[in-house]
Amino acid sequence: MSTARSVRLLLFAAALLSFVGSCVESKYPLSDEKTSKIDERLIGTWRGDVGPEGWQVEKSARAQNALDVTMPGTDATQKMLAFTTTIKSKRYMSVKGMDEAAKNASGGAGFSVLQYAFLDKDTVQVRGMEPNVIENAIANKTLEGEVKIERSRFLLIFTSETRTPIITAPPRAIARYLEAHADECYPAKTEAMLTWKRKK
């Protein structure tokens, strides 16, 4: 399963997969094994507000200053590597599929930069980037990147198009962009959001 699909499952669960026509990928995480600081409040077992799936978060055994996120699925268990970062009091996690992360923990396409906020010590809200905002930033050269376009035909008549903005800017440039545009990238009212509740 691709990293993009894994992150969609992680964020929105099966019920919301149809909403996510595209996602945002980043070549680099906001922070890596050397620069990340683990947010230990995330460690534990969580359940999302959509679907029955649960998530186990623990310190990574594969990478320094990282978290392993494990999510059981109907086909196979999904494992993600996450680096946590704080920028101007806002918190982010850069997430990547474990198989891809094992090849290169600090690079390669496929990171998703998510924003999260604790509503209380046992409730955390996670948001995905708004693809249209990132695509416009790339077009306006506010943020370095490219847009991957994939087209598919079905019933020999209809054609669908999937647009995936890919951020190629280095971590410091992404951080500078988020300092100025975080609220646009992660709007308060969005369907690209999941609330986690800690299982006790």
C-alpha positions in Angstrom: 0.0 0.0 0.0 1.4 3.5 -0.9 2.4 6.0 1.7 -0.3 8.4 0.4 -3.1 5.8 1.0 -1.6 4.8 4.3 -1.7 8.4 5.5 -5.3 8.8 4.3 -6.3 5.8 6.3 -4.4 7.2 9.3 -6.1 10.5 9.1 -9.6 10.0 7.9 -10.3 6.2 8.0 -12.2 4.4 5.3 -15.4 6.5 5.5 -13.6 9.6 4.4 -11.3 8.1 1.8 -13.6 9.1 -1.0 -13.3 12.8 0.0 -9.6 12.9 -0.4 -9.2 13.3 -4.1 -5.6 14.3 -3.6 -3.1 14.7 -0.8 0.1 16.7 -0.2 3.5 15.0 0.0 6.8 16.5 1.1 10.2 15.3 0.1 11.5 16.2 3.6 10.1 16.1 7.1 9.9 19.3 9.1 12.5 17.8 11.4 14.5 14.6 11.4 16.4 12.2 13.7 18.9 15.0 14.7 16.5 17.9 15.1 13.2 16.4 16.3 12.0 16.3 19.8 9.5 13.6 20.7 6.1 14.8 22.0 5.6 12.1 24.6 2.0 13.1 25.1 1.3 11.3 21.9 2.5 7.9 23.2 -0.3 5.5 24.0 -3.3 3.8 22.3 -5.8 6.0 20.5 -9.1 5.6 18.7 -10.4 7.9 16.0 -13.8 9.4 15.8 -14.5 7.7 12.4 -14.5 3.9 12.1 -13.4 1.3 14.6 -9.7 1.5 13.9 -7.2 2.2 16.7 -3.7 3.5 16.7 -0.7 2.6 18.8 2.0 5.3 19.2 5.3 4.5 20.8 9.0 5.6 20.7 10.5 4.3 17.5 12.9 1.4 17.6 14.1 2.2 14.0 14.9 5.9 14.2 16.1 8.3 16.9 13.8 11.0 18.1 10.9 9.5 16.3 7.6 7.8 17.0 6.2 4.6 15.5 2.5 4.7 14.6 0.8 1.4 14.1 -2.7 1.0 12.8 -4.4 -2.4 12.2 -6.2 -2.6 8.9 -8.5 -5.1 7.2 -5.7 -6.2 4.8 -2.6 -5.6 6.8 -1.3 -3.6 9.7 0.0 -0.2 8.7 3.1 1.2 10.3 4.2 4.8 10.0 7.2 6.7 11.2 6.5 10.2 12.7 8.8 13.1 13.6 7.2 15.8 15.8 8.0 19.5 15.4 6.9 22.8 17.0 6.8 26.1 15.0 5.5 29.2 16.7 3.6 27.2 19.4 1.9 25.1 16.6 2.7 21.4 16.6 3.3 19.2 13.5 4.1 15.6 12.8 5.9 14.5 9.6 4.6 11.0 8.8 5.9 8.4 6.4 5.2 4.8 5.7 7.6 2.6 7.6 8.8 0.6 4.6 9.8 3.8 2.7 11.1 5.4 5.9 13.4 2.5 6.5 15.1 3.2 3.2 15.8 6.8 4.1 14.4 8.3 7.3 15.2 11.9 6.4 14.4 12.1 2.7 12.6 10.7 -0.4 9.1 11.5 -1.5 6.2 10.6 0.7 6.2 12.5 3.9 2.9 14.1 5.0 3.1 17.1 7.2 0.2 17.1 9.6 -0.8 19.6 12.2 -2.1 18.5 15.6 -3.4 20.1 18.7 -4.4 18.7 22.1 -7.9 19.6 23.2 -7.2 18.0 26.5 -4.6 15.5 27.7 -6.6 12.6 26.3 -7.9 14.2 23.1 -5.8 15.3 20.1 -7.1 16.7 16.8 -5.1 16.1 13.6 -5.4 18.0 10.4 -4.1 17.4 6.9 -2.7 20.1 4.6 -5.2 21.7 2.2 -4.0 20.6 -1.3 -5.4 23.6 -3.1 -3.5 26.0 -0.9 -0.2 24.2 -1.4 -0.8 23.9 -5.2 -1.3 27.6 -5.4 1.8 28.3 -3.3 3.8 26.1 -5.7 2.3 27.9 -8.7 3.1 31.3 -7.2 6.6 30.2 -6.3 5.9 30.9 -2.6 6.9 27.3 -1.9 9.2 25.1 -3.9 7.5 22.0 -5.3 5.7 20.4 -8.2 2.3 18.9 -8.9 2.0 15.3 -10.0 -1.1 14.7 -12.2 -2.4 11.2 -12.8 -5.3 10.5 -15.1 -7.4 7.4 -15.4 -10.2 6.4 -17.7 -13.2 4.2 -16.8 -16.1 2.9 -18.7 -14.2 4.0 -21.8 -15.9 7.4 -21.5 -15.1 9.1 -18.2 -11.7 10.4 -17.2 -10.7 11.2 -13.6 -7.7 13.3 -12.6 -5.7 13.1 -9.4 -3.5 16.1 -8.5 -0.8 15.6 -5.8 1.2 18.6 -4.7 4.7 17.6 -3.8 6.8 20.0 -1.7 10.4 19.8 -2.6 11.5 22.8 -0.4 14.0 22.0 2.4 12.8 21.8 6.0 13.7 25.4 6.9 11.9 26.8 3.9 8.8 24.8 4.8 9.0 26.1 8.4 9.2 29.7 7.2 6.2 29.1 4.9 4.2 27.6 7.8 5.1 30.5 10.1 3.2 32.8 7.7 0.5 30.5 6.3 -0.3 27.8 8.9 -4.0 28.8 9.2 -4.5 28.7 5.4 -2.8 25.3 5.1 -4.7 23.8 8.0 -8.1 25.6 8.2 -10.2 25.3 11.3 -13.2 24.1 9.4 -12.2 21.2 7.2 -13.2 17.6 6.5 -9.5 16.7 6.5 -9.5 16.3 10.2 -9.7 13.5 12.7 -10.0 13.6 16.5 -8.2 10.9 18.5 -9.3 9.8 22.0 -6.9 8.0 24.3 -8.0 4.5 25.1 -7.8 3.8 28.9 
